[in-house]
Amino acid sequence: MVNHDIVLSSPQHLSKEIWHDLHHISTAAYSDALVRPLEQVEHLTLAEDFDQFYEQQQDPNARLEPGSAQQYYDPHVAVAYYHGQPVGYAYAANNTSGESQSVRQAKYRSVTQRHFWIGNLVVSPEHRDTLRSIAQSTQTPQERVGVLLLRKILSSTNRMQPVSAYVYAEEFKLGKNAIQPLLLQTGMHEAGDQLVDAFGTGQADAKLTHHKADLAWIARYKVTQVPHLHTLANT
């Protein structure tokens, strides 16, 4: 059993050095988990463009095209540390959609229309299967680092707001049939999908599936029952 410290903060509170480490971890985690060749994974994770990656982590709105109907607020990041070194992170923000900023802001003020968007969950391949007990007692259950990160990032939700994650489930080496049950155990259900060019092939050949939990408190409760989950959502 290995103990990890899980720290929740705003992205601005992390140093660039830590973000450099998390950038490398993101590429390593996705390369290990997905069926795509390394150069396509590196396109997904912006492996060759740290500045753009860093800008998008500081402000998730930086990932949007001009005129987008989406808007993000209140980004949070949960980082797992082992002996002071980052080994994984979860990233999330509040999200609304609407044709005008006034509509989006009105939705933001309405808890049930303010989605908690999980933008990323990655754990270094060397640490994804290590366990940490929830408490000091040896009688308590043990959880993997990815589940702990997901629990921590969900702790910043309003219990009544919906939770969303967009996942390349069919791209996982384990296969969608292995990933889908884990997502369902978090309280999420499929809410539609779209084909996108996420891997730099010039074709919309990756299926991005929207998973949604209608109430955050359900996801916060059910994630404690998930045996393992170490790579989730899209960068």
N, C-alpha and C positions, 0 to 999 in steps of 0.2 A: 504494500500500500504506500502511495506517495501523496504527501500533502501539498496542495497548491493554494496559494492566496488568490482570491478572486476579488478584483477591485472595480467598482463602478464609478465612472466619472464622465465629464463632457470631453469630447475629442480634443478641445483646446488645452486641456490640462495635461495631455501627454506630450512628451518631448519628441522632437523630430527623430531622435535616435531610436526611441521606442517604436515610432511609426515605421522606420526603416526595417526594424526587426519583424514587425507585424506584416509588412509588405512581403518580405521573403517567406514568412510562414504561410501566407495566403497562397502563394504560388506553389509551395511544396505540398500543402494540404490538397489543393485542387488537382495537382498533377498526380498525386497518390490515389485520389478518389475517383477521378473521371476517366473515361475511355479515350478521350481525345489525346492526340500527340502533344508533346510539350510545347511546341511553338503556338499551337492554338490555345492551350491553357494560358500561356504567357500573354496572349492577346486579351483574354478575358480578364486577367488580373492586373493588366497594365504593367507587366513586369519590367518593361523597358522605359517606363515613364513614371518615375516616382513622384515628380512634381504634380502630375495630373491626379495620381492616386491620392496624394496628400491633400490636394485641394478638395477632392470629392469627400474625403473623410472629415475634413473640417466643416464643410457645408455640403450636405447631400444634394442641394439644389444645383450644384455645379455639374451634376451628371445629366441635367435636363436640357432638352433642346429649347431654343428660343420659342416663346409662344406656347409652351407646354401647359396643359390643363392641370398638371400636378403641382403640389407644393409640399415641402418638408419643413418640419419644425422640431426643435428640442432634441437634437441628436445626442445619443448616449453610447458609450462603449464600455463593455465589461472585459477586462483583461485578466488572463490567468498567468500567474508568475510561479516559477519554480526556482528556488534559491535566488530570487531577485531578477530572474531573466524571463521575459515574456515567452509563453509557449502556446498561446492561442487567444482568440478574442471573439466577442459577439458585438455586432453593431446594429443599432436600431434608431428610429426616429418616428415622430408623429407625422401623419400624411393625410392630406385631403385632396380632392379633385373638384374641378369646377371651371366653367368658362371664364370667370373673372376672379380677381383677387378678393373682392368683397364676398363672393359666394364661397370661396375656399376658406376665408377667415370665419364666416358664419358657421361653416361645418366644423371648423376647429373648436369653436366655442360650444358645439353640441357634442357631448362625449360619444354618443352612439354613432356619429358620422365621422369621427376622428380615428382613423386607423393607426394602429401601432405596427409599423412596418419593420420587419426583421430583415435587414439588408445583407447581413453576413454572419456566418458562424464557422470558424475554422480553428483547428487544433493541429499543432505540429504532429506529423506522423509518429514521432518517437514518444509522444505523450498521450495520444488519443485513447489508448486502452488502459492507462493507469487509473487507479481507483483512489478515492478519498472518502473517508467516513464523514457523514453529515455532522456527527458530534464525536466527542472523545470516547464515548462508550463503545466497546467492541460489539455491543449488542445491536447497534444501529445499522441501518442499511448503508451500502457504499454506492457511490455514483462516479461515473466517468467525467472527465474534465469538461467535455462538450455539453453534457447535461447540466452541470453546475453553471456553466456560462449562460446557457439558455435560461435557467432559473433566475440567475442574477439579473439579466437584461429584462426579463418579464416582470421583475419586482418593481420596475419603474412605471408600470402601466397603471391607468385607472381601471379598476376591476370590471367596469361596465363597457369598456370600449372594445371594438373588434381588433383582432390580431391578423396580420397578413404576412405571408412569405411567398416569394416567387422562386421556384425550384426547378433545376434541370434534372428532374428525376430520372429520365430515360438515359442520361449521360453517365450515370454512376456505374462503376465496375460491378457493384453488387447487383445491379439491375433494379428496375422500378418495382418489381414484385417484392424486393427486400426492403427498399426505401419507403414505399407507400405505407406499409403497416406501422412503421415508426412514426411517420407524420400523423397518421390517424390517432396514434396513442397520445400525441400532444394535444388532442382535441380539435385539430384542424381537419377540414374537408376540402375536396377539390372545388374550385369556384371558377373554372374556365382555364383555357390555355391559348397560347399564340406561338407562331413560329417566328424566330428572330435570328439575325446574324450576330451571334455573340462571340464567335470564335475566329472572326476574321477571314472566313472562307469566301466572302462575297455573295453568299446565299443564305436565305432564311431557312436554315437546316437544323436548328436547335429548338426543341419544344420547351417553352417556359411555362410552367403550370402554376397557377395561382392557388395557394392553399390559405384557408381562412378559418379562424376560430371566432364565432359570433360574440363571445364574451371573454375578456382577458382572464377573469378569475377561473374560468374552466381550464384554460391553457396553463395557468399558473399551478393549478392543482394536478392536472394530468401529466405534466412534464416530469413530475416526481416518480411516475411509474414507467418511464421510458428507460429501457436497459442501456442503450447507447445511441449517441447521435453526435457526430464530430464534424460534419461538413454539411452546411445547409444554406439555401438561398443563393443569391447571385451577388457578385461584387459590384 
